[in-house]
Amino acid sequence: MDLFRERSYILWAIFFAASLVISLSIYFAFRPDQVERVLFFPENITGALKGEARLLPRQHTVEERVRSVVAELLLGPELVRDLPDAPVDTVARLVIVRNNSVYIDFSPKMAIGGIQMQEPVDRTLKIIERTIRFNFPFIRNITITIGGQLPGEPYFAIK
């Protein structure tokens, strides 16, 4: 009886280990090509932030992942009840990630706004920061410039 019980424990351990190995190899062999990210957009009526889950292509580096999230933010929300975070023609001219810091430069169109923009630029930039921090919690610093200038700072020019 003890020999049978001992063998059954061994058989269960072998079965568990084999199923673990099989499931891990299937996961790594057929890894999903997309990853879910949450983008934040202000609601049209109340202005409250709403999270919108999107499936984005899996990227290899952190910089590519952040660039992908920023590009999706610039596309705007899928739902009509939400407002876009940036004017339609806004382009992220530069996205760099170095040492847990993100540097983003938007085209000057971001500061100009448009008829569809009801949010002030400062709040828009905070929404973009929140989206990046939510999806990449290890990011420590986020520096956003518009046309190479820090928003709210005196204009910088070399004479």
C-alpha positions as CSV (number, residue, x, y, z in Angstrom):
1,M,0.0,0.0,0.0
2,D,2.8,2.4,0.9
3,L,4.6,1.6,-2.4
4,F,1.4,2.3,-4.4
5,R,0.9,5.7,-2.5
6,E,4.6,6.6,-3.1
7,R,4.3,5.8,-6.8
8,S,1.1,7.8,-7.1
9,Y,2.8,10.9,-5.7
10,I,5.7,10.5,-8.1
11,L,3.2,10.1,-11.0
12,W,1.4,13.2,-10.0
13,A,4.6,15.2,-9.7
14,I,5.7,14.0,-13.2
15,F,2.3,14.9,-14.6
16,F,2.4,18.4,-13.0
17,A,6.0,19.0,-14.3
18,A,5.1,17.8,-17.8
19,S,2.0,20.0,-18.0
20,L,4.0,23.0,-16.8
21,V,6.7,22.4,-19.4
22,I,4.2,21.9,-22.2
23,S,2.1,25.0,-21.3
24,L,5.3,27.2,-21.0
25,S,6.6,26.0,-24.3
26,I,3.2,26.6,-26.0
27,Y,3.2,30.1,-24.5
28,F,6.7,31.0,-25.7
29,A,6.2,29.4,-29.1
30,F,2.9,31.1,-29.8
31,R,3.4,34.4,-27.9
32,P,0.7,37.0,-28.7
33,D,1.8,39.6,-31.1
34,Q,-0.2,42.3,-29.3
35,V,-0.1,43.7,-25.8
36,E,-2.9,45.7,-24.0
37,R,-2.2,49.3,-23.1
38,V,-4.5,51.8,-21.4
39,L,-4.9,55.2,-22.9
40,F,-6.6,58.1,-21.0
41,F,-8.9,60.6,-22.7
42,P,-11.2,63.3,-21.2
43,E,-14.9,62.7,-21.4
44,N,-16.8,65.1,-23.6
45,I,-19.4,66.3,-21.1
46,T,-17.8,66.0,-17.6
47,G,-14.1,66.2,-18.5
48,A,-13.4,63.3,-16.3
49,L,-10.6,61.0,-17.5
50,K,-11.6,57.7,-18.9
51,G,-9.3,54.8,-19.6
52,E,-9.5,53.1,-23.0
53,A,-7.8,49.7,-23.4
54,R,-6.2,49.1,-26.8
55,L,-4.2,46.2,-28.3
56,L,-0.9,47.5,-29.6
57,P,1.8,45.6,-31.5
58,R,4.4,44.0,-29.2
59,Q,7.6,46.0,-29.4
60,H,11.1,44.9,-28.4
61,T,12.5,48.0,-26.7
62,V,11.0,50.4,-24.1
63,E,11.5,53.3,-26.5
64,E,9.5,51.6,-29.2
65,R,6.7,50.8,-26.7
66,V,6.5,54.4,-25.5
67,R,6.5,55.6,-29.1
68,S,3.7,53.3,-29.9
69,V,1.6,54.5,-26.9
70,V,2.2,58.2,-27.9
71,A,1.3,57.5,-31.5
72,E,-2.0,55.9,-30.4
73,L,-2.7,58.8,-28.1
74,L,-2.3,61.2,-31.0
75,L,-4.8,59.2,-33.0
76,G,-7.5,60.0,-30.5
77,P,-10.2,58.0,-28.7
78,E,-12.3,55.3,-30.3
79,L,-15.4,56.4,-28.6
80,V,-17.3,59.5,-29.7
81,R,-18.0,60.5,-26.1
82,D,-14.3,61.2,-25.4
83,L,-12.2,64.1,-26.5
84,P,-8.8,63.8,-28.3
85,D,-5.7,64.6,-26.3
86,A,-4.1,66.6,-29.1
87,P,-5.1,68.5,-32.2
88,V,-5.5,66.3,-35.4
89,D,-2.2,67.3,-37.1
90,T,0.0,67.0,-34.1
91,V,3.1,64.8,-34.6
92,A,5.5,63.4,-32.0
93,R,8.7,64.5,-33.6
94,L,10.9,62.9,-31.0
95,V,10.5,60.1,-28.4
96,I,13.6,59.1,-26.5
97,V,13.9,56.8,-23.5
98,R,17.1,57.0,-21.5
99,N,17.8,55.8,-17.9
100,N,14.1,55.6,-17.0
101,S,13.5,59.1,-18.4
102,V,11.3,59.9,-21.3
103,Y,11.8,62.9,-23.6
104,I,9.0,63.8,-26.1
105,D,8.9,66.6,-28.5
106,F,5.6,67.4,-30.2
107,S,5.1,69.6,-33.2
108,P,4.0,73.2,-32.6
109,K,0.5,72.3,-33.7
110,M,0.0,70.9,-30.1
111,A,0.2,74.4,-28.7
112,I,-2.0,76.0,-31.3
113,G,-4.9,73.6,-30.6
114,G,-7.9,73.6,-32.9
115,I,-11.7,73.7,-32.9
116,Q,-11.9,70.2,-31.5
117,M,-9.6,71.0,-28.5
118,Q,-11.5,72.0,-25.4
119,E,-8.7,71.1,-23.0
120,P,-5.9,73.5,-22.1
121,V,-2.4,72.4,-23.2
122,D,-1.2,72.0,-19.6
123,R,-4.0,69.5,-18.9
124,T,-3.4,67.7,-22.2
125,L,0.3,67.2,-21.3
126,K,-0.6,65.9,-17.8
127,I,-3.0,63.4,-19.4
128,I,-0.2,62.2,-21.7
129,E,2.2,61.9,-18.7
130,R,-0.5,60.0,-16.8
131,T,-0.9,57.6,-19.6
132,I,2.8,56.9,-19.9
133,R,3.2,56.5,-16.1
134,F,0.3,54.1,-16.0
135,N,1.6,51.9,-18.8
136,F,5.3,52.2,-17.7
137,P,5.5,52.5,-13.9
138,F,9.3,52.3,-13.9
139,I,9.6,55.7,-15.7
140,R,10.8,58.3,-13.3
141,N,11.0,61.5,-15.4
142,I,9.0,62.7,-18.3
143,T,10.0,65.8,-20.2
144,I,7.6,67.1,-22.9
145,T,8.5,69.9,-25.2
146,I,6.4,71.5,-27.9
147,G,8.5,72.7,-30.9
148,G,11.6,72.2,-28.8
149,Q,10.4,74.6,-26.1
150,L,9.2,73.7,-22.6
151,P,5.6,74.8,-22.2
152,G,5.1,77.7,-19.9
153,E,8.8,78.7,-20.0
154,P,10.2,81.8,-21.7
155,Y,11.0,81.3,-25.4
156,F,14.6,80.2,-25.9
157,A,16.5,81.4,-28.8
158,I,20.2,81.6,-29.7
159,K,21.2,85.0,-31.0
